[in-house]
């Protein structure tokens, strides 16, 4: 084995692209996934979304608690299940997807996933920039303006690009310590809220309808669903013998330990600040509700968390760009998303009138766009235990995953039908499908309909059984092939 390549797994900067990781370099541990998914949810947006469950959905405290538990279990249960494919194939999720859709067919869900990542990274960049602006205002009384908005976005996106470009080792280290710090400061905020909240008002609120509760689960779960194509990216360094249950458990546990308290804290805050759910700025309310000695450190830690969320997203987006055929190193592929999030973020902060409305609309579309792929890929995983490493990287007609003309028509049909059907049940501020007034549409479950339709259709369409490939260590792949 090439000693240079062998040392990458332990190097601070990851240079490996989309090629499968050899067994000899799979030294990851399942427990590393826990802080990874903690970091993926360190976002003050969960506070705003928790407030929305009270103000917009009309739920009481106990209903919000139920939503906060069910949403991460459902969404990150899916993320954890699909992450098992990373252990089996040692490659990023959208690269493994070539085995399902065909070398050419995979370009379609891959392109949708890559474009959707632009929006997710834009939302995170904007939230991070708002956090910086809030800190500057609290400490120095500096008010926001157009120039400062652009500068803060440049700062946030630049930091994101640096961390994501370094790769897996740096991300794991940052995720671990940010999880500890954010957990400690969240406890401090929770203690403050316990002593300064009118709990009689919190517990005396009447309950909302079952439909509103289901819609709340759908809204909170949509954020988790967006990570489904990335699950394998963070599990590809795990050895083949790694526990499937451990992968799912650490994924759900890491997400849930953050989602539950943040959503509940947002719901509690909304009782005293009902306009929180409709705030144009999703961050500055923290400075109004909490004293400076808590709000500033908390925002700083939250800023680090949002930076890591964006770094993880860009890390995966770099792999997706390479899978689409961009012949550039992963770090260069990441830079494309960095520029896009900078441009779109500036437009959202300077032009858009309602951040939270734009965020919910985007989150809804994001979940539907990823769900069609989830349904097809998930069903394929039930029948496939390994992937052909050479065939994954061979984009020519000789590839075992070329199928007919480069397309697996069963997967493509199920994916397209599921996506079209899901959009029919989707309603956002500027788009409403013909079935949006139905029960699934009213309850924000267009993404669930998408998964069911694509999964069932792919399951019933006639197709050959996947060939059994040896579970031996994948052959080394050249750097040129890695960027095909």
Secondary structure, 3 states (H helix, E strand, C coil): CCHHHHHHHHCCCCCCCCCCCCHHHCCECCCHHHHHHHHCCCCCHHHHHHHHHHHCCCCCHHHHHHHHHHHHHHHHHHHHHHHHHHHHHCCCHHHHCHHHHCCCCHHHHHHHHHHHHHHHHHHHHHHHHHHHHHHHHHHHCCCCCHHHHHHHHHHHHHHHHHHHHHCHHHHHHHHHHHHHHHHHHHHHHHHHHHHHCCHHHHHHCCCCCHHHHHHHHHHHHHHHHCCHHHHHHHCCCECCCCCHHHHHHHHHHHHHHHHHHHHHHHHHHHHHCHHHHHCCCCCCHHHHHCCHHHHHHHHHHHHHHHHHHHHHHHHHHHHHHHHCCCCCCHHHHHHHHHHHHHHHHHHHHHCCCCHHHHHHHHHHHHHHHHHHHHHHHHHHHHHCCCCCHHHHHCCCCCCCCCCECCECHHHHHHHHHHHHHHHHCCEECCEECCCCCCHHHHCCCHHHHHHHHHHHHHHHCCCCCCCCCCCCCCCCCCHHHHCC
